[in-house]
């Protein structure tokens, strides 16, 4: 929220963007982060504060108890081409929505991830990446993914 007497600029509100996809990513097995068959993400312009809040959501299914854990996380890169550009905020376990241990349970959840240090007025893109914690054939599936970018003053 703006403080009393603070000047508000139109560019303070740059950055809001959203994308979602219901395309199933089924039976994947990658221990490194991957975009999968369908890229979910969106380009946005950094607000004057250089800060945004990423809201990440998904419906994740662990197909096998030996799959251990499945992680879904955002990554921010420079430019308007989703999933491409120089990484400025890398996909990481620490910021991931995570499901694990019990097979055949589906979890829908969301995670809020703050990102700072963006250059105001510069175009960035955010995309969702996923991975398995252990290499197990057909270990996991994701049935819905969503990402929202919200400017932070």
Secondary structure per residue as TSV (DSSP state, phi and psi in degrees):
chain	resnum	aa	ss	phi	psi
A	1	X	-	360.0	140.3
A	2	X	-	-67.8	147.8
A	3	X	-	-82.2	157.5
A	4	X	T	-56.9	131.4
A	5	X	T	83.3	-6.6
A	6	X	-	-72.1	138.3
A	7	X	-	-75.3	131.3
A	8	X	-	-107.0	128.0
A	9	X	-	-110.8	149.6
A	10	X	G	-56.5	-37.6
A	11	X	G	-69.0	-12.1
A	12	X	G	-62.1	-23.8
A	13	X	G	-103.2	3.5
A	14	X	T	-61.5	152.5
A	15	X	T	115.5	-25.0
A	16	X	-	-67.3	128.8
A	17	X	E	-160.7	159.1
A	18	X	E	-152.0	151.8
A	19	X	E	-152.7	149.2
A	20	X	E	-150.9	158.8
A	21	X	E	-153.2	138.4
A	22	X	-	-101.9	6.5
A	23	X	-	-65.7	126.8
A	24	X	-	-72.9	133.3
A	25	X	E	-103.4	96.7
A	26	X	E	-106.8	147.6
A	27	X	E	52.5	41.4
A	28	X	E	-86.9	159.2
A	29	X	-	-149.7	86.4
A	30	X	-	-136.7	127.1
A	31	X	S	-90.3	-5.0
A	32	X	S	-109.8	152.0
A	33	X	-	-61.6	135.5
A	34	X	B	-137.1	153.2
A	35	X	-	-77.4	-22.2
A	36	X	-	82.3	-169.1
A	37	X	S	-74.8	-30.5
A	38	X	S	-122.2	118.4
A	39	X	-	-77.6	130.0
A	40	X	-	-113.7	120.4
A	41	X	E	174.0	177.5
A	42	X	E	-157.0	148.6
A	43	X	E	-86.3	150.6
A	44	X	E	-151.5	160.0
A	45	X	E	-103.5	129.8
A	46	X	-	-65.4	135.0
A	47	X	-	-72.3	172.7
A	48	X	T	-60.5	-26.7
A	49	X	T	-73.4	-21.7
A	50	X	S	74.5	15.3
A	51	X	-	-128.3	138.7
A	52	X	E	-137.1	159.7
A	53	X	E	-113.0	125.1
A	54	X	E	-97.1	126.8
A	55	X	E	-106.4	119.1
A	56	X	E	-114.6	132.6
A	57	X	E	-136.6	156.4
A	58	X	E	-170.7	159.7
A	59	X	E	-115.2	106.2
A	60	X	E	-110.5	141.1
A	61	X	E	-128.7	124.5
A	62	X	E	-89.5	113.4
A	63	X	S	-77.2	-23.9
A	64	X	-	-142.8	134.1
A	65	X	G	-61.6	-26.2
A	66	X	G	-75.5	-10.2
A	67	X	G	-70.7	-18.3
A	68	X	-	64.9	-70.6
A	69	X	E	-147.2	148.5
A	70	X	E	-125.7	136.3
A	71	X	E	-124.4	139.5
A	72	X	E	-129.1	121.6
A	73	X	E	-143.3	153.7
A	74	X	E	-87.2	156.1
A	75	X	E	-138.3	135.0
A	76	X	E	-110.2	133.2
A	77	X	E	-131.9	163.3
A	78	X	E	-75.7	151.7
A	79	X	S	91.7	173.3
A	80	X	S	-95.5	-8.0
A	81	X	S	-85.7	109.5
A	82	X	T	-61.3	127.9
A	83	X	T	88.7	-4.7
A	84	X	-	-119.1	169.8
A	85	X	S	103.9	179.0
A	86	X	-	-79.3	132.1
A	87	X	E	-70.3	127.8
A	88	X	E	-114.5	-18.6
A	89	X	E	-146.0	104.9
A	90	X	-	-80.4	147.9
A	91	X	-	-56.1	133.8
A	92	X	-	-153.8	147.0
A	93	X	G	-56.7	-37.0
A	94	X	G	-61.1	-26.1
A	95	X	G	-107.7	11.0
A	96	X	-	-87.1	149.0
A	97	X	E	-80.7	128.0
A	98	X	E	-130.6	138.2
A	99	X	E	-126.0	142.6
A	100	X	E	-166.9	163.5
A	101	X	S	81.1	-48.1
A	102	X	S	-102.4	125.1
A	103	X	T	-74.5	155.6
A	104	X	T	68.0	12.8
A	105	X	-	-102.3	135.6
A	106	X	E	-107.1	134.6
A	107	X	E	-120.6	130.5
A	108	X	E	-105.0	131.0
A	109	X	E	-156.4	175.2
A	110	X	E	-143.6	157.9
A	111	X	E	-142.2	137.8
A	112	X	E	-102.4	128.4
A	113	X	E	-128.8	112.5
A	114	X	E	-78.6	139.9
A	115	X	E	-127.8	127.4
A	116	X	-	-122.1	168.3
A	117	X	-	85.3	13.7
A	118	X	-	-78.0	153.0
A	119	X	-	-88.4	120.8
A	120	X	T	-53.5	135.1
A	121	X	T	82.7	-6.2
A	122	X	-	-87.6	142.8
A	123	X	E	-86.8	130.7
A	124	X	E	-126.9	172.3
A	125	X	E	-138.9	148.6
A	126	X	E	-119.4	139.9
A	127	X	E	-138.6	156.7
A	128	X	E	-99.0	132.7
A	129	X	E	-120.9	148.7
A	130	X	E	-138.0	160.4
A	131	X	E	-159.6	162.8
A	132	X	E	-98.8	146.3
A	133	X	S	-74.0	-29.3
A	134	X	S	-132.2	151.4
A	135	X	-	-81.5	103.8
A	136	X	-	-138.1	128.2
A	137	X	T	-57.6	132.4
A	138	X	T	53.3	39.5
A	139	X	-	-69.3	-30.0
A	140	X	E	-151.7	165.0
A	141	X	E	-144.2	150.6
A	142	X	E	-125.7	128.6
A	143	X	E	-105.2	-10.0
A	144	X	E	-162.4	136.0
A	145	X	E	-136.2	142.4
A	146	X	E	-145.8	146.6
A	147	X	E	-141.2	138.2
A	148	X	E	-129.4	143.2
A	149	X	E	-114.0	124.0
A	150	X	E	-123.2	123.9
A	151	X	E	-66.3	140.9
A	152	X	-	-112.5	128.9
A	153	X	-	-66.6	360.0
